[in-house]
Amino acid sequence: MTTAPRRVPRGDELDSLMRLYGYRFTRTGGVAGAEPTHDADDMTLAESAGWPVHAVERFTPVEIFERSVAAASALDEEAVLGAFVAGLGSAPSGRQIVISFGWARHLSAAGASLPDCGLEPRDGDAFAVDTTEVLLRIALGWAWNEQPYKYLPDLEAAAATGLPTPTADDRERVGALLDVVVAQPAGTTAGALEKAVARARIVPGTDKYQRYGILIGLAEIGVLPSSLAPSWDGFVSRREVEEAWSGGPRSDITPPLSGWRGGVDESRAERLRRV
């Protein structure tokens, strides 16, 4: 098994990996799909930087559990929040870590050697993860909360190489984002909120799914109150997530974001403004 580095790709290696996996930057600064290349120079650059391309690492559930707990314990809560704020502008890779950290930080207190935390392989007894692609997509600004086994590369990269810190511009963006949330009337859905964020053009170069990833992060840290408790506060089982998701029409908007219907938690929002 070839092991990928635990860092977020940048610079020339990022450009090569984008071409090899079929992504490109648009004229507006966003990311779009492209025909993957098989260029020998790109492959050589990626491999010389230590990136195995289209290769998988296999992890058992217990291994993911134990390594995620260890990596999360090495991270500072304020640094994780700061990375999320940086993710709104200067460092898109910072968007995922609040979700990964929120999931991992309470695992060891769940009262089981392997709690109901989403680590049940569909095929065989292990998860096959293309770690290079996971870290590439994180570098490009996507975030998700449905596949916890993919949190391990994110957590280990953060523990090994550190997290981005927000700039003054990033802090202005998080303030503007929270202002948009506060301005929404009671009863607003997550889908309508995403559209409001898009119209406000607070985070340039993002697509709908990247904006949902940002809002999921806000929900997971409890800034967006929900019918489901945020993972930031304590262990949330997959059964609880599924029950929260089954309460209405199934959509691609996941809990806890799907359970938001307006408003913010003022104390948590203020903490994020001050990071």
N, C-alpha and C positions, 0 to 999 in steps of 0.2 A: 504494500500500500504506500503510495506517494503522499506525503503530507504537505499541504499548502502552508505558506507563511501565515502568521497571525498578525496581520497588519492590513490597513486599508490601502488598496493600490492607488498610486498617484503618478502624475507626470507621464513620461513615455510609456511606462508599464501599464498605466490605466488606458492610454490610447490604444496600445496593442491589444489588450484584453477586450476592449470594446469592439474592435474590429473582428477579433476571433470569435466572440460570442454574439455578434450581430446587433450592436448598438451604435448610434451616432448622435452627435450633438446637432441640434437644429440652429437655424439662424437667430432664433429668439432665446437661445440658451437652454432649451429643454433637451430631452432625450427621446429619441425615436428608434424604432426597430430598423434594421438594415440586413442585407444579405451577409451572413458570416463569411469571413475570408479564410483561406487556407494558406495565406502567404507565409513562405518559409522564414522571411526576416522577422515577421511578427511573432511567429512561433519561437524562433531562436531568442528574441528579446525577452519574451515571457518566461521561457524556461531558464534562461540565464539569471533572471531575477528570482527564480525559485517557484514560479507559478505553474503547477501542473494543469494543463488545459483539458477540459472535458474528462477529468479523472475524478473518482469518488473516494471518499474516506468512509469507512463503515464504523458506526458507533452503536453499542448496545444501549438500551434505555438507562441502565444503571450507570454506565460510563458517562452518558450525557448529564444525568442527574448529579453525579459526584463532581464532575469537572465544572459544571455550571455553578454549583454552590461555591466551589473553591475560587473560581474567577470573580464571582459577584462579591465575595468577601474581601477581595483586594481592591474594590472600587469604592470611591467616596461618593456619598449621596449628592452632595452639592456639585461635584464635578460632573456627575451624570446629568443633573438638571442644566448645568451650564452647557454641556454638549448638545442638549436638545435645543437650547436657544441658539447656539451656533449653527445648528442644522437648518435654521430658517434663512440663512444667507451664506455665511462664509464657509461653512463645512456641512454640506448635505448629508454626509455620513453620520452626523450626530443625531439624526432623527430616530434611528432604531433603538439606541441603547436604553432609553427610558422604558421601552416595552420589554426588552430582554432582561434588564436589571430588575424591573418590577416583578416579572415572572419568577426569577431565580432567587431573589433576596429572602423569601419566606419559605422556600422549599424544605429546608432542614427543620423547620418548626411545624411541618404539616402532620407529624406524628406517624410516619410510615417510612419504611425503607425505600419505597418507590410510590409516592402518592399519585392520585388521579390528576396528573398534570399535563396530559397530552402526549405522553411518551409511549404510545402503543404502536409498534410497527405494523404496517398493513401486510407486508410480505416478509416472511422469515422472522428472525429474532433480532434484527439490527436495522438501523437506518443508513441508507446510502446517500451521502451528501457530497455534492460538487462544491467544496468549500471555496474554490476560486470564484465560481459564479455567485455564491452567496455574498462574499465580500465585495465583489464587483457591483452587484445590485445595491448593496448598502452604500458604496461610494457614490453611486449615481442618484441616491436620494430616495429610494423606495424603503418603506417600512411596513411591517405586517405583524399580526398577532394570532395567526391561525396555525402556525407550524413551529412549535417550540423547539423541535430538534435543530432548527436552523439558527437558534439563538446562540448556540455554543461558540461558533466562530466569532460572532460579534463580541461576546463577553470575553473570550480569550484574547482577541485583538486589543480590546480596550485595556485589559489587565496588563498585557505585554508592552504596549506602545503608548498608552495614555490616551486622553480624550481631548478634543478641540475645546478651546475656550472662546466665549462669545466676544465679538467686537461691539463697539458702540452702535454700529448700524444694526447688528443682530438684535440688540436690546430694544432699539426703536421698532424693529419688526414685530417682536413678541408683544410689545405694548399695543401696536396697531392691530395685531391679530386678536388680542383679548378685547380691544374696543369693539371690533366687529362682532364678536360673540355676545358681548353685553348688549349690543344694539338690537339683537334679534328678539322678536316678541315671544312671549310664552307660547309653548306648543310647537315651536319651530323644530323641524326634523333635521337629522344629521345631513341628509341629502340637500336640503335647502341651505344649511349652513355652509356646506362645501361650495355651493354655487355663489353664496355671498362672499366667501373668501376669494374665489376666483375673480369675481367682479372687482374686488378691492385691489387686486394685483399686489398683494403684500409679499408673496413669495414668488418672484419671477422664475420662469423656466420650469414650472411644475405642471404635471398633468393631473387629471382628476384623482388617480390612484395615489399619487404622491401627496396630494392635499389630504386625502383620507388618512394616509399614514400619519401625517402631522396631527390631525384631529384625534386619531386613535391614541397617539401619545398623550395628548391633553386629557383624554378620558382615563387612560391607565394611571395617570398620576393624580386623578381626582379633581382636576381643574374644571372639567365638565361633569357635573353631577349626573348620575345614571341610576337606573333601576337595579344595576349590578354593581357591587362594591368594586372599587379600583384595586388592581393588583398591588399598587404601591403600599396599600395599608395592611394587607395580609394575604394569606394563601387563598386563591380562588380555584376551585376544582373545575375540571372540564365538564362535569355533570352540571354544575351551576351555570357555566357558560352556555351549554346546550339548552338548559331550561329557560334561560333568559332569551335565547335566540328563537325558541319555539313559541314565544308568547304572541307573535304577530306574523305578518307575511314575511317569508324567508327572502332575504336579499343578500347582496354582497357586502353590506355594512354590518360589521361584527360587533357584538357586545365588548366592552361597555358603551362604545360610542352609539350603538343602535338604540340604547335606552335613554339617551339625552333628549330632553324636550325643552331646552332653553335654560339660560342662566349660567352663572359661574360660581364656584366656591371662592369667595372673595379672599380669604386668607391664603389659599394656595396660589391664586392668581397673583397676589401681591408678592409672594415669595418668588415666583417665577420672574416677575418684573425686576426684582432686586438681585438676581443671580449675577 
